[in-house]
């Protein structure tokens, strides 16, 4: 997970370095500004994806996640099909209900949680309807993999029905064991929702976005910390972990052992 809050040359280099390292998928954020510090520079997500699709050869790439406050679902479908074409079929499409700052920066009225989730469901239904070829050209991939973010029951329902991947961050300000317990419960609910739809739950990838300000963990403090984190989230039912890059982003000072990220996530 990368944040485009640096100059383009530096951001492009991060992606080249990650591809060389051998990671599977590289993501970027899709907001109108850096929500942690609006004074930082911030590049548009979909514009960056189109450029990065030409600057990489192997990694899968996508937004984590595109919100609904300032994106039209039909326009997102068109952008997704275009980036899929440019990248030779490497796009992963992540969408989410978004947060209040998205509305504020876009000049859109604020929404109560129920209203946001209602709009999110409408967004996903429209997006899915326009992805399989109603807009030409058709995607390179038989189906662009859809990632749905969220912890609410409505978001879990959408993921069970439409998504290739469900992405969660467990929650903000949680301790690791509490986050793992909540995530296990949500995974069990997803299994039940898939069963209700006649879907094999194993076809829905479960993904965790790891960061200290979400669930208080410092995975790159030591190899032991990294392996303990992996074991915890596997037990909670997660299939993959997504880490921020550079690994020092948002982490407490001195909590990242130099070179550990590269050793743990690299080709070796």
C-alpha positions in Angstrom: 0.0 0.0 0.0 1.5 3.3 -1.1 0.4 6.9 -0.7 0.9 9.4 -3.5 1.9 12.2 -1.1 5.3 12.7 -2.6 6.7 14.0 -5.9 5.8 11.8 -8.9 9.5 10.8 -9.5 9.7 9.5 -5.9 6.3 7.8 -6.1 7.2 6.1 -9.4 10.5 4.9 -7.9 8.6 3.3 -4.9 6.6 1.2 -7.4 9.7 0.2 -9.4 11.4 -0.9 -6.2 8.4 -2.9 -5.1 8.1 -4.7 -8.4 11.8 -5.5 -8.3 11.4 -6.8 -4.8 8.8 -9.3 -6.0 5.6 -8.3 -4.1 2.4 -9.5 -5.7 0.1 -6.5 -5.7 0.8 -2.7 -5.2 -2.1 -0.4 -4.3 -2.5 3.3 -3.9 -5.1 5.5 -2.1 -8.0 7.3 -3.8 -8.7 10.5 -2.0 -8.7 14.2 -2.9 -5.9 15.0 -0.4 -3.7 13.5 2.3 -6.2 13.0 5.1 -3.5 13.0 7.8 -1.9 16.2 6.6 -3.6 18.3 3.9 -0.5 20.4 3.5 1.2 17.4 1.8 1.2 17.1 -2.0 -1.4 14.6 -3.3 -1.7 13.1 -6.8 -4.9 11.8 -8.3 -5.3 8.0 -7.8 -6.7 7.0 -11.2 -4.3 9.2 -13.1 -1.4 7.6 -11.3 -2.7 4.1 -12.0 -2.8 4.7 -15.7 0.8 6.0 -15.6 2.0 3.2 -13.4 0.4 0.6 -15.6 2.9 1.6 -18.3 5.8 1.9 -15.8 5.5 -1.7 -14.4 5.4 -5.1 -16.1 4.4 -7.7 -13.5 2.7 -6.4 -10.4 -1.0 -6.3 -10.1 -2.2 -2.8 -9.2 -5.3 -1.0 -8.1 -6.9 1.6 -5.8 -7.4 0.8 -2.1 -10.1 2.0 -2.3 -12.1 4.2 -4.6 -14.7 6.0 -2.5 -18.2 7.0 -3.5 -18.3 10.7 -2.6 -16.6 12.1 -5.7 -16.6 9.1 -8.1 -19.4 8.2 -10.5 -19.7 4.4 -10.7 -20.0 4.4 -14.5 -16.9 6.6 -14.8 -15.0 4.3 -12.5 -16.0 1.3 -14.6 -14.6 3.2 -17.7 -11.4 4.1 -15.9 -11.0 0.5 -14.7 -11.5 -1.0 -18.1 -9.0 1.5 -19.5 -6.3 0.8 -16.9 -6.9 -3.0 -17.3 -6.2 -2.5 -21.1 -3.1 -0.4 -20.5 -1.7 -2.9 -17.9 -2.4 -6.0 -20.0 -5.0 -7.3 -17.5 -3.4 -6.5 -14.2 -6.0 -4.3 -12.5 -7.5 -5.0 -9.1 -10.5 -2.8 -8.5 -11.1 -1.8 -4.8 -14.1 0.2 -3.7 -15.4 1.4 -0.4 -18.1 3.6 1.2 -15.4 6.3 2.0 -15.1 8.6 5.0 -16.4 12.0 6.0 -13.2 13.8 4.8 -14.0 12.6 1.2 -17.3 14.4 1.3 -15.8 17.5 2.9 -13.0 17.9 0.3 -15.4 17.2 -2.5 -17.9 19.8 -1.3 -20.5 17.1 -0.9 -23.0 17.2 1.9 -22.2 14.8 4.8 -24.1 11.5 5.1 -25.2 9.6 8.1 -23.8 6.0 8.2 -27.1 4.4 6.9 -27.2 6.9 4.0 -23.6 6.2 3.2 -24.1 2.5 3.1 -27.3 2.8 1.0 -25.4 4.9 -1.5 -22.5 2.4 -1.5 -24.8 -0.4 -2.4 -26.2 1.6 -5.3 -22.7 2.4 -6.4 -21.5 -1.2 -6.4 -24.6 -2.5 -8.2 -24.1 0.2 -11.0 -20.4 -0.5 -11.1 -20.8 -4.3 -11.5 -23.4 -3.7 -14.2 -21.0 -1.7 -16.3 -17.8 -3.7 -15.9 -18.5 -6.8 -18.1 -18.5 -5.1 -21.5 -21.4 -2.6 -21.6 -18.7 0.0 -22.1 -16.2 -0.8 -25.0 -13.6 -2.1 -25.1 -14.3 -5.2 -22.9 -11.7 -5.7 -20.1 -8.7 -7.8 -20.9 -9.5 -10.0 -17.9 -12.6 -12.2 -18.1 -13.7 -10.3 -15.0 -11.8 -7.5 -13.3 -11.4 -8.7 -9.7 -13.5 -6.5 -7.4 -12.3 -5.8 -3.8 -15.0 -4.5 -1.4 -13.9 -2.7 1.8 -15.9 -2.4 5.1 -16.9 -3.9 8.4 -20.6 -3.1 8.4 -23.1 -5.9 7.8 -24.2 -4.2 4.5 -20.6 -4.1 3.3 -20.1 -7.8 4.2 -23.3 -8.6 2.3 -22.0 -6.8 -0.8 -18.7 -8.6 -0.6 -20.3 -12.0 -0.3 -22.5 -11.2 -3.4 -20.1 -9.3 -5.7 -16.5 -9.4 -4.5 -13.4 -11.4 -5.4 -11.7 -10.0 -2.2 -12.9 -8.5 1.1 -10.5 -6.0 2.7 -10.6 -4.9 6.3 -8.4 -3.0 8.7 -10.2 -4.5 11.7 -10.9 -1.1 13.3 -9.0 2.0 14.6 -7.3 2.1 17.9 -7.7 -1.6 18.7 -5.3 -4.0 20.4 -4.1 -6.9 18.2 -6.1 -9.6 20.0 -9.3 -7.6 20.0 -8.9 -6.8 16.3 -8.3 -10.5 15.5 -11.4 -11.5 17.5 -13.6 -9.0 15.6 -12.1 -10.1 12.3 -12.8 -13.8 13.1 -16.4 -12.9 13.8 -16.7 -11.0 10.5 -15.1 -13.9 8.6 -17.6 -16.3 10.1 -20.4 -13.9 9.1 -19.0 -13.8 5.6 -19.0 -17.6 5.4 -22.7 -17.7 6.4 -23.6 -15.0 3.9 -21.8 -16.9 1.1 -23.6 -20.1 2.1 -27.0 -18.2 1.9 -26.1 -17.2 -1.6 -24.9 -20.7 -2.6 -21.3 -19.4 -2.9 -18.3 -21.4 -1.8 -16.8 -19.2 1.0 -13.3 -20.2 -0.1 -13.7 -18.3 -3.4 -13.8 -15.0 -1.4 -10.3 -13.8 -0.6 -9.9 -12.3 2.9 -7.4 -9.5 3.1 -6.0 -7.4 6.1 -4.5 -3.9 5.8 -1.9 -3.8 8.6 -0.9 -0.6 10.3 0.0 0.6 13.7 -2.8 3.2 13.8 -5.4 0.6 13.0 -4.6 -2.4 15.1 -1.6 -1.5 17.2 1.1 -3.6 15.6 4.6 -3.1 14.6 5.3 -6.0 12.2 8.8 -4.9 11.2 10.3 -4.4 14.7 11.7 -7.9 14.5 11.3 -11.2 12.6 9.5 -12.6 15.7 7.0 -9.8 15.6 6.4 -10.4 11.9 5.8 -14.1 12.2 3.5 -13.6 15.3 1.5 -11.1 13.3 1.1 -13.5 10.3 0.1 -16.4 12.6 -2.5 -14.2 14.4 -4.2 -13.1 11.2 -4.1 -16.6 9.7 -5.9 -17.8 12.8 -8.5 -15.0 12.3 -9.2 -16.4 8.8 -7.2 -14.0 6.6 -5.6 -15.1 3.4 -3.3 -12.2 2.7 -1.8 -9.2 4.4 -1.2 -5.7 2.9 1.5 -3.5 4.4 2.2 0.2 3.9 5.4 1.2 2.0 7.7 2.7 3.0 7.4 0.5 6.1 8.3 3.4 8.4 5.1 5.2 7.4 3.1 6.1 10.5 5.1 3.7 12.7 6.6 4.7 16.0 10.2 5.9 15.9 12.6 3.0 16.1 10.0 0.3 15.5 11.3 -0.7 12.0 14.4 -2.9 11.7 16.3 -1.7 8.6 16.0 -4.2 5.8 13.4 -6.4 7.5 10.6 -5.4 5.2 12.7 -6.4 2.2 13.7 -9.8 3.8 10.1 -10.7 4.8 8.3 -9.6 1.6 11.0 -10.0 -1.0 11.6 -12.8 -3.5 13.7 -14.8 -1.0 
